[in-house]
Structure formats: C-alpha cells, structure tokens
Amino acid sequence: MLTAIHPKLPMRNKSATRNFYMNDLGFQEFGRTDVAGYLMVQKDNIQLHFFEFKALDPKENYGQVYIRTDAIDTLYQSLLDKKIRIHPNGPLETKPWGQKEFSLLDPDNNLLTFGQGL
C-alpha cells in the first residue's frame, strides 16, 4: 500500500537550496544533515529531497512539484510579505480545473506550484 511520495529534485548548491527552502519558505531540514550532495527538507506533511547536480543548467531544468495546501490565500500572502518572487506566469488565480494556484521557482528553476481545491 502506498503511503507517501517524496520528490527528488536537482540542486547545484546545497547551501543555496537549504537557505531558500528554510529561510524563504519555512521548511526545516531533517534526516542526516551531514550527507554530502543530498538534502531533505520538510514542512507540515510535505517532504522534498534534493540531489547534487553541479552541472545543471537552470535554463534546462524541468523539475516540477505540485504541492496541495488548505490555506492558499494565507500562504500566498505570507510569501508576498517576505518578498518571495512569484513566477511571472504564476500569480494566484482560480484555474478552470477547479483549483486556486500560484507558482514560484527555486534557485535551480525547479517549479513549485501550490494549489487548493475550490
């Protein structure tokens, strides 16, 4: 029986990725923190894993994660208050498929889309 999913996304620099997810988005590091080239972060019931890919060209990175929330308006406003850059094509809006969504990019151009059902 399946119980959870933990996406693995590429990162070029562990320190920059850790800083973005912990300081900007409010995640916490967990697991073995001394593993070179690997990072695990969590917030609430969400876990994201990152593997080092130093040769990654962010312009060619198509990593994407869809994260569901039950407080989309509060989350969006908190990011705006912290001056977190929202994707230019991803402001908070209601989509025709019955979701309210917004998107942002992490330092390696991994696309994070946050959504809540209407």
LINHULIN-V466044 format. One record per pair of residues at least 24 apart in sequence whose ideal C-beta (glycine too) atoms are under 8 Angstrom apart, sorted by the first residue. I is the first residue (numbers start at 1). J is the second residue. Records with the same first field share a line. If there is no record, write none. Layout:
# LINHULIN-V466044
I = J ; J
This chain:
# LINHULIN-V466044
4 = 47
6 = 40 ; 47 ; 48 ; 49
7 = 48 ; 49 ; 65
8 = 49 ; 50 ; 51
9 = 48 ; 49 ; 50 ; 51 ; 63 ; 65 ; 106 ; 108 ; 110
10 = 50 ; 51 ; 52 ; 53 ; 56 ; 61 ; 63 ; 108 ; 110
11 = 39 ; 50 ; 51 ; 52 ; 53 ; 56 ; 107 ; 108
12 = 52 ; 53 ; 54 ; 56 ; 58 ; 107 ; 108
13 = 107
14 = 38 ; 39 ; 50 ; 52
16 = 107
17 = 50 ; 106 ; 107 ; 108
20 = 106 ; 107
21 = 48 ; 106
24 = 82 ; 84
25 = 79 ; 84
56 = 108
58 = 107 ; 108 ; 109
59 = 109
61 = 108 ; 109 ; 110
62 = 111
63 = 108 ; 109 ; 110 ; 111
64 = 110 ; 111 ; 112 ; 113
65 = 110 ; 111 ; 112 ; 113
66 = 113 ; 115
67 = 112 ; 113 ; 114 ; 115
68 = 114 ; 115 ; 116 ; 117
69 = 114 ; 115 ; 116
70 = 116
71 = 116
72 = 100 ; 101 ; 102 ; 114 ; 115 ; 116
73 = 100
75 = 114
76 = 102 ; 114
79 = 104
87 = 111
94 = 118
